[in-house]
Amino acid sequence: MRVLVTGGAGFIGSHLVEKLLVSGHEVVILDDFNDYYDPKIKHANIAGFAKDVTIHHVDLRDGESVRNVFHREKVDSIAHLAARAGVRPSIQYPRLYYDTNVTGTLHLLEAARVTGVERFIFASSSSVYGAAKKIPFSEDENLSQTFSPYAATKVAGEFLCSTYSHLYNLRVVALRYFTVYGPRQRPDLAIHQFTRRIYAGLPIDQFGNGSTRRDYTYIDDVIQGTMAAFEYEGLLFDVFNLGESETIQLKDLIAAIENALGKRRYASDLRRHFQGKKIARLQSNHAIKRRTPAFCRLVFAQWQMKSSIQELSFGQRACFIAGQAKSGTTLLVALLDNHPQLLVLPEETAYFPTILTKYASRGRRAQFDYLTKQSLSNVLFGGPCKWGKRNYSTFPSQKFLETFEHAAFDPANTQEDLLVLMVKAYAATLQRPLDTVGRWVEKTPANRNHIREILRRFPHAKILVTIRDPRAILAAQIALEKTRQTGRFSTYYVIAHWRVAARLARRVRDGDVPGFVVPYEKLVYEPARTMGEVCNYLEIDFDPDTVLTPTKVGQFWSGNSAARIHFSQISSEPATRWQSELSKDEIGWVEWHCRELMPEFGYEPRLNRRELRYFMQPIRGERPREYLKSR
């Protein structure tokens, strides 16, 4: 049998490919090796058998490429395991999940129909049961309500499979997997995270007494059930729950991990998951005893390797923050500043917007002088603060300058990136060993214009993009000009920068650019939830006591408000301040230029239509030259 396995480089897919090869079948892998988690992990998954299979790097959203694979390979059966996975990310990127999981499945079914594929196995999920109240879950349940876009895409995939089976006599088996675990498990999944945190001695909050139950299914058993689907000759279209024959209490799950690691910690609660009578019974009645060595295999298989971050060179452990002035970039940096797994540069370097553009041809000395004397980071080297609002009196500026200068002009470092040398010097100044740094963070709002170059130099970089209501940004900039009296206040730049940042945020949200969007309003209204998501994206631990307190170089930070309003905790007041500060004409000016993009981020225009007077009316603080330029 010649089998196409989509997602064949993933957790379950790579195990299935191995089993098919051992069973004497020919295998073709279709996988896009996307960056939902480190692609290096996927390449490692298939390293042992890559020479024995044909591999196509294809995105399921590309229907033409999918069809080309089918016409070229002539497969008999398909195991469709590829999908954008995860509940929380699907809420943030519903369009990406729909395009990949629904449209991608449709592309496969169409190609299967055209090329005469005999059997189609569809990897569904227990999440399709959503609001189902009948316990245990049954395959006959009416799937009327799901709780996430991810679950909805799986329901849609099942219905597409059922339709094609009925219309074109295609044999389809849909398998609803229940919480699969084992070696090669995705790093975002619960057991992987529990194991990693317990192993590292980090706390995990537990709610309740640990009596909640869920089904966990070991990878070997899931592969056994999936292989059986290739032999199934029952209904032309059928659905099976594929999981453990009984559930396990959370406290027993924790105990199994603790026993395997020889350490004790507590883990988060999990929702209850059950299966129906039709379930394929895969494991023995001695589930707990059987799981314990399984966890051992999982732990040792994962911890024999370094984490994906630690495998990167220090220079490649970068995170860049982009957005727009007054969009929350400084607040985000302050909240990340004191995290023990991060090293955060507290001030802007303008490395990509200025040093690698204006100073690119001037040599390292000119670039070094700009960083230490002209950029906003100059205050870290003992220079004057441009706006008089930074206090680094306790920071060893002279030591930082000397360490950085020595590294920058050491002949051994001529090929090393100057920004990386600055970060290393900062770590040395703070006496931070480099192997304790999971990610280092640089923030310059104008990074928004240089994402392509950032990813060219730092291909493994994490990108955080802040976005804020453009009306609030205009209000903040008006207040800022009133305070600073620069005479250069430009409403044109307020609008132009927001539109660039919004388009970047849209591309990140749609999956066209790797990154994570941080809406300012969400950050100040739901700081714990938002910072938890940021930490998850950065693959670091979420500690509310650390990341909900803004600091600069570890010292409490009282704020960077344009209106000089200090705060001792995150405040949501700035999110709505514009409503009382802006005139109708000023609101109209913003909405004239931004109204087509605003609703995409939840910013509903207040005015019904554009009027010429909104375009022509001067904005407070706008000088004649800037008025003419912006119009």
N, C-alpha and C positions, 0 to 999 in steps of 0.2 A: 504494500500500500504506500502511496506517495501522499504525504500529508503536509499541508501548509499550516504553520502555527503562527498566528499573529501575536505579537508581544512575546515572542519566543526567547528574548533576552532578559525578560523580567523574572520575578520571583517564582511564580507558579509555572510560567511558560518554559523556563530553562530546565526545570525538573521534568516537565512533560516531554520536552525534546530528548532529554537523556533516556527516558523510559522507552520512547518510540524507537530510538536508535538501537538500544539493547534488544528490543523485540524484533529487530530486523527490518524496520520500515525506513523508507527514504523520507527526509525531512527538508522542508524549505521554511526559512524564518523570514517573516516580515515584521520589522520593528523600526520605529523612527528614532530610537535612542534619545528621546527628549530629556529635558533637564528638570523634570518633576523631582527627581533626585539625581545624584551625581551619575552621569553616564558611565563613568569608570566602573561603577558597581555592575552595570549591565555587561560591559565588556568582560569583566572578571567572571561573571556568571557563565558565559559561553566559551571561555578560553579553553576549557578542556576538550571541547568537541567542535570548535569553529571550523576546523579543516574538514569535518565530515558532513557539513551541511552547506546549503546555499543560503546566503544572507542578502536580503534586500532592505536597504535603508529607505523606507517609504513611509510617508505620512498618510494615514487613512483618509484624511480630508482631501487628498489629491486623487480624485476618481480616475483620471487618465493613467496615472502611474500604477494604481491598483490593478486596473484592467490589463496593463502591459505585463505585470507579473503573472497574472493568470494565463494569458495567452502564451507566455514564454515557458511556464513551468508545467502546465497540464497536470494538476493535482487531482487526486481522487476524493480527498476529504479535507475539511477545514476544521481546525480548532481555533475559534476566535476568542483569544484571551486578552487582546490588546484593548486598553481603555484608559481614559483619564480617570484615575482613582481618587478616592478621598471625599469625605462629606463636606468638611469645612472649605476646602479650596473650591469646590463646586458652587458654593454659595457666592464666593467672590468672583468666579469666572464662569458663570452659567453658559455663556455663548460658546466658550472654548469646549466645555463638556458636551454641549449639544452637538457641535460640529464634529467632534471626534467620535463620541460614543453612539450617536444616532445616525448622522450622515455617513460616518465611517462604516458603520454596520450595513447601511443601505448599499454603499459602494461594493462591499464584499458580497452581499446577497445578489446584486445585479451581475457581478462578474462570475459568481458561481452558476447563476442561471444560464448565462451566455455560453460558458465553457463546459457545461454538463457535469458539474461536481455532484457526487452522489450523496454526500453526508456533510452536515453542517452542525458542529458542536458550538454552542454559544455559552460563554461564561457569564452568568448572571450573578446576582448577589442576594443575600438574605435581607439587605436593606429595602428590597421591594415591598416587604410586608408593612413597612411604615406604621400606619395607624391601626393595623389589624388587632382586634381585641381577643379573638379566639385563640386559646392556648391549648395544645401546641399549634404552631404554625402549620398550615396545610397547603399543599400545592393547588388545591381547589379553591383557596381563598380568593374572594373578589378584591382585586387590587385597586382600591378606589382613592387612596390618599397616601402620598409619600411625604417624607420630611426633608428632602434635599434634592437639588437638581441632579446630583449623581444618581440617586435612587430612581428618579423619574426617567433618566436616560436608559436605565436598565429595564424598566418596565416597557418603555418604547421599543427597545431592542427586542424584547421577547415578542411583542405584538408584530413587529416587522417580520421576525422569523416565522411566526405562526401564519402570517399572511402569505409569505413566499412558499411555505410548505404546502399550503392549501392550493395556491394558484398554479404552482409549477411542479408538484409532486416531489418536492425536495425533502429528504429525511432530515429532521432537525431535532436535536436533543439540547434543551436548555438546562444548565446546571446552576442551581443557586448555592454558591459557596458560603459557608458559615465560618468567619473569622479564622482564616488559615494562618498557621505559624510554622516556623522551622528555619533551617539554614537558608541564607540568602534573602531572608525576609526584608521587605522594604523598611528603611530607617524611620519612616513616619508612623508605622503601625504600633499599636499600644504595647504589645509584648516586647518588641524591640526597645521602645523607649523605657519601659519598666526595667528591663534588663540592664540597659545602659546606665540608668540613674542609680539603681541599686548597686551595681558594680562600682560606680564612681563615688558611692557614699553620699549621694544627694537625696534630699527629702522629696517625697511625692505625697501630696495631700490625699487622704482617704476620707470619703464621706460615708457615714453610717458605720455599721459594725462588720462590714465585709461579707454580709450574707447574700448580697445580690448575686445573680447567676448569669452565666453566658456560656455559649457553646464555643469551644476552641477545637479546631481540627488540624491534626498534624499533616504536614505536606505529603508525606508518603501515602497517607490514606486518601487524600484528595486526588492524588495522581492515580491511585488504584481505581477510584470511582470514575475518573475521567477516561481512563483506558477502557473501562467497561462500556462507556457510551459509544465507543467505536464498534462494539459488537451488538448493540441493542437493536432488536427487530420487532419491537412492539408497535405502538401507535406511530403514525407518520410524523406527528409533532407531539413531543411529550416534555414534561418538566419534572425535574427531580431536585429535592433538597439534598445537598451533599454536605454532610457534617458528622459530628460526633453523635453517638446514640443517647448521650445524656449530658446534662450541663454540669458546670463546675462553679463552686462558689468563689468569689473574688479572694477571700482570705486563703483558700486552698491554692489558688493560682499564685498568690504572693509567696506562700510557703514553699511551693515548688521551685520558684525562682531563687528564693533565699537559700534553700537547701543546695541547689546547684552551685551557687556562688559562695556559700559559706558566710553570707552577710545578711543583716536584717534591716529592712526599711518598710515603709508603708506605701501603698499604691493608690491611685485614683479609682473611684467607683466606675462601674461600667453598666450599661443598660442590659436588661434581661433579654436573652435570645433563646428561642426554642424551635424545635422542628416537628413536623407532622408525622403521621403514621407511615407515610409513603417513603420516608427517609431511607437512604441506603445506609444500613448499619455497618459502620466501618471499623469500629474499635471494640475492644473487649469490655467486659463489665468492670474490670479493674482499671478504670480510666486514670485515677490519680496516680497509682503506682506506675502505670504505663507512661504517663506524661513526664514524670520526674526525670528519667533518663533522656526523654525527648528534649526537655529543657536543657539538660546538660549538653546534648549534642548541639543545640542551638547556641548556647552561650559560648562553648569552646570554638564552634565554627566561626562565630562573629568576632570574638575577642582575640583570636589568633592573628587577626588583621587589625591594623590601626583604623581609626575612624577615617572617613573619606576626607574630612578637613585636615587631619593631621598628616595625611599622605601628601598634601600639597606643600610646596615650598612656602616659606614664610611670606615671601613677596606676593604669592598668588592667593593668600587668604584675605583678600581685600573685600571691603564693602564700601560702595560709594552712594552717598545721598544726594539726590537731585530734586529740583522743584522750582521754586520761585521765592524771592525775598518775601518774608512775612507769611509763608505758607506752612510754617511749622517745622522747617528743617532744623532750626536751632533748638527748639523744644525736644525734638526727637533725639538729637545728639546728646542733650543734657540728660535725658532719661536713660540712654544707653551708656553714658559715661562711666558709671561706677560698676558696671557688670564685670565680674571676675574673669569671664571668658573672652572679654573684648578688650581692645586697646583703641581708644577713641581720641583722635585729634580734636581738641575742643574748638579750634578756630579754622576758618576757611583758608585754604592754600591757593585757590584759583590755579591749581596745577594744570589741569586740562584746558580751561578757558583762556589762560594767559601765558603760562610758562611754556607750554608745548605749542603755542601759536605765535604770539608776539616775540617770545624769547627763544624760539626753537633754534634759530641760526646764530645766536649770540654766545653760545658756549656755556659751560657749566658754571663759571664764575658769575656771569650775569644772572643766570637762573637762581643760583644760591643767594645772591644779593637780593633778588626780588623776594624770595621766600622769607628771608630773615629781616629785611628792612622795609618792604613796601606792601606785601600782602597783609591781610588781617591777622595772619599767624605771627606777624612780627612781634606782637605783644608777648609771645612765648619766649622770645629771644631777648627780652628786655626793652623792646621798642615801645613808643608811645601808642596808646590806644586811640584810634581815630575819633571815637565818639565818647571817650572818657567813661565807659560803663563796664570795663573789665578790670578785675583786680587779681593779679597773679603775683602779689607781693611775697607769698610764701613758696612760690614755684622757683626751683633752682635754674633760672634763665641762663646764667653764664655757663653753667655746666652743660646745659642742653646745646647752647651755641657751639661750645668747644667740641663736644662729642660729635655733633653733626658736621662741623667743618672738617674735622679730622677724617671722618668717614667719607665725606664728599670728595676730598682731594687725595685720598689714598690711592696710589696707582693700581692696587689690587681691585679697586671698586669702579674702575672706569666704565665697565660695561653694565653696572648695576643701575637700576632706575633711581633717580634722585629722590623721588617721593618715598620709595621703599627705604632708602638710607635715612631719610628724615624720620620715618616711623620707627626704624630700629634704634635711632639715637634717642627718640622719645622714650622707648621702652627701657633703654639703658639708663636714662636719667631717672626714671621712676623705679629702677631696679626690678623690672619685670623680665623674668626669663622668657625668651621667645617661644619656648615649647609650652608655655602656659596660655598663649594667646590663640584662641580659636579663630577669631577674625579681627582685623584692624579696620577702623572706620575713618573715612575722610568725607567731609561735607562741604560742598560748594554748590549753591543752588544752580549756577549756570552749567553744572555738569549735564543738565538737560540737553544741551546742544552737542554733547560729545560722547554719547553712549556708544556709538560704533567704535570710536578710538579707544574708549575705556575697555571695551570687551576685546579689542584686538591686542592690547597690552596685557590685560588681565582677564583671560578667557574664563576663569573660574570665579570671577567677582560676583558678589551679590549686589543688586541694585535696588535701593529704596527710593520711591518717588512720592513726594508729598503733593497734595492738591488741596486747594481751599476755595471757598466761594469767592469769585473775583470781586464782588461788591465789598466783601470784608477786607480784601487786600487793598482796594482803592482807599477805603476808610483808614486803614492802617498807614498807608503811605502818605495820606494827607496829614495825619497826626504826626508822622515822622518828620515831614517837611516843616511843620509848624515848630517842632522842637529844634531841628538842626539848622534850618534857614540856609540851605545849600544854594538855592537859586537855580537848581538844575532838575527840580521835580518834573517828571515827564509822565503824563497820563498815557502817552503812546507806549512807553516801555511797560507800564503796568499791564496793559491789555495784551501787547505783543508777547510778553514773557508768559502770561497766563495761557494764551492759546498754544504756545509751544509746549508748555508743561502738560496741558490737558491732552494734547495729541499724543504725547509720550505716555501719559497715564493710560490712555485708551489702548495704545499698542501693547502695553504691559498687561493690561486687563484682558485683552483679547488673545494673549499668548504669542504675539508676534515678536516681542522683545522680552527676554528673561528679566524678571524683577518682581517687586511687590509694591502695590499702591497703598499709601497711608493717607487717607482723608483726614484733614485737620479736625473737622467736626467730630468724626468718630474717635479721634485720639483724645479729645477733651471731654466728650460726653461718655465714652466707654473706654477709659484708659487701661483698665485691667485686661479687658478682652482684646483690645487692639494691640497692646504690648505683648500679650501672650501670642498673638498671631505673628507679630514681628519676630519674636524670639524663636518661634517654631520655624519660620522661614530662614532665619540665620543659623538654625541647628544648634541653638544654645538653650540653656535651661531658663525657665521663667521663674524669677523670684520677685514677688510683688514688693517686698521691702526694699529691693534694689532698684528695679526699673520703674517704679512709680514715684521716685524721689529725684527731682532734677539736680544734677551736680555739674561742676566744672573742675576737672582734675581732682575728682573725689571730694571737693568742697561744695557745700550747699550753694545752690544758684537761685537767686531771688527773682529772676525773670529777665526777659528781653522785650518787654512790652513797648510798643511804639508810644503808648500813652503814659509810660513810666509808672505802670501799675504793678507793684510787686506782688508775689504770691508765695505762700508756703506750701501749697499743694496745687495740683493741676486744676485749673478753673475753666468752666465752660462759658463764662461770661463773654470773652472776646469773640466767640463764634456768632453772637447775635448783636454785638455792639453797633455794627454798621447800620442796623435798622433804625436806630435813633440818631445816628451821626450824619448819614448821607441825605442830601436833598433829592427830590424826585428827579431833577435834571441829572444829577450825578449817577443815580441808579440807572436812568435812561441811557447815559453814556456807556456804562458797562454793558448793559443788556443789548445795546445797538450792535456791539462787536462780538459778544460772547453767547448770545441766546441760543444759537444752534448747538453749542457744545455743553452748555450748562446742565440741561436735563439729564445728560448721560451720567452725571455724578450726583444727581439728586438736588441740584440747584434750580428750582423752578423760577422762571422770570416773573417778576412782580407786575410789570406793565404789559398791557395787551399787545401793543404794537410799537414799531419804531416811529419816531417823529423827528423831523429835521432839526428841531430846536435842541433835542438831546445831543445831536452831533455838534451843533454850533456853539452851544453855551459853554463858556470857560469853566474850568474846574477850580475850586479854591486852591490857592498856592501855585497856580500855573502861571509862569511868566510868559510875556508875549512871544518870545522866541520859541519856547517849548510848545505854546499853543499852536503856532503856525506849523511847527514841525509835526505835531501829533495829528493835526487835521489834514 
